[in-house]
Amino acid sequence: MSPHKLKVFCTPFCPKCNQLMAYLKERKADYVSYNVDKDENARKEVIKLIGSKDVELLDKLPIVIAGSKVLYGFDKKEIDKLLH
């Protein structure tokens, strides 16, 4: 894996977020997750990324950051690329 730990922004009621979190645990990925419902700083960072205060948009969450790369949604192939 790259030297960068993954940063994952999600909410507990987002199905794609829950799928991603389960997948990362299964892969034993090195990540830190942020609940944008409870963490105001994480919420502000997501607002900057997506350009909207509506961070609960299911087409944007989860958001994964690895270094300078940002992924929106849950795509196993793209996550696997980040993990190698």
C-alpha positions as CSV (number, residue, x, y, z in Angstrom):
1,M,0.0,0.0,0.0
2,S,1.1,3.6,-0.5
3,P,2.6,5.4,2.4
4,H,-0.7,7.4,2.7
5,K,-3.4,6.2,4.9
6,L,-6.8,6.4,3.4
7,K,-9.2,9.1,4.6
8,V,-12.9,8.0,4.4
9,F,-15.8,10.4,4.8
10,C,-19.2,8.8,5.3
11,T,-22.4,8.7,7.3
12,P,-23.8,5.7,9.1
13,F,-27.1,5.6,7.1
14,C,-25.4,5.5,3.7
15,P,-25.6,2.0,2.2
16,K,-22.5,2.6,0.0
17,C,-20.6,3.9,3.0
18,N,-21.4,0.7,4.9
19,Q,-20.3,-1.4,2.0
20,L,-17.1,0.4,1.7
21,M,-16.3,0.2,5.4
22,A,-16.9,-3.6,5.4
23,Y,-14.7,-4.0,2.3
24,L,-11.9,-2.0,3.8
25,K,-12.0,-4.1,7.0
26,E,-12.1,-7.2,4.9
27,R,-9.0,-6.0,3.0
28,K,-7.3,-4.9,6.3
29,A,-6.8,-1.5,4.8
30,D,-5.0,1.3,6.6
31,Y,-7.7,4.0,6.9
32,V,-9.2,6.6,9.1
33,S,-13.0,7.2,8.8
34,Y,-14.9,10.4,9.6
35,N,-18.6,10.6,10.2
36,V,-19.6,13.8,8.5
37,D,-22.8,13.9,10.7
38,K,-20.9,14.1,13.9
39,D,-17.5,15.6,13.0
40,E,-17.8,19.3,12.0
41,N,-14.2,19.6,10.7
42,A,-14.8,16.5,8.5
43,R,-18.1,18.0,7.3
44,K,-16.3,21.3,6.3
45,E,-13.6,19.3,4.4
46,V,-16.3,17.5,2.5
47,I,-18.1,20.7,1.7
48,K,-14.9,22.1,0.2
49,L,-14.4,18.9,-1.9
50,I,-17.9,18.7,-3.3
51,G,-18.7,22.4,-3.4
52,S,-22.1,21.9,-1.6
53,K,-23.4,21.9,1.9
54,D,-25.6,18.9,1.0
55,V,-22.9,16.4,2.0
56,E,-25.5,13.6,2.4
57,L,-25.9,13.3,-1.3
58,L,-25.8,9.5,-1.8
59,D,-24.1,9.9,-5.2
60,K,-21.1,11.6,-3.6
61,L,-20.6,9.5,-0.4
62,P,-18.5,7.8,0.6
63,I,-15.5,9.9,-0.3
64,V,-12.1,8.4,-0.1
65,I,-8.9,10.4,-0.2
66,A,-5.5,8.9,-0.7
67,G,-2.8,11.5,-1.1
68,S,-4.0,13.8,-3.9
69,K,-6.5,11.3,-5.3
70,V,-10.2,11.6,-4.4
71,L,-12.8,8.9,-5.1
72,Y,-16.5,9.5,-4.9
73,G,-18.8,6.5,-4.2
74,F,-17.8,2.9,-3.7
75,D,-15.9,1.3,-6.6
76,K,-14.0,-1.9,-5.7
77,K,-11.6,-1.6,-8.7
78,E,-10.6,1.9,-7.8
79,I,-10.3,1.1,-4.1
80,D,-8.1,-1.9,-5.0
81,K,-5.8,0.4,-7.1
82,L,-5.4,2.6,-4.0
83,L,-4.5,-0.4,-1.8
84,H,-1.7,-1.6,-4.1
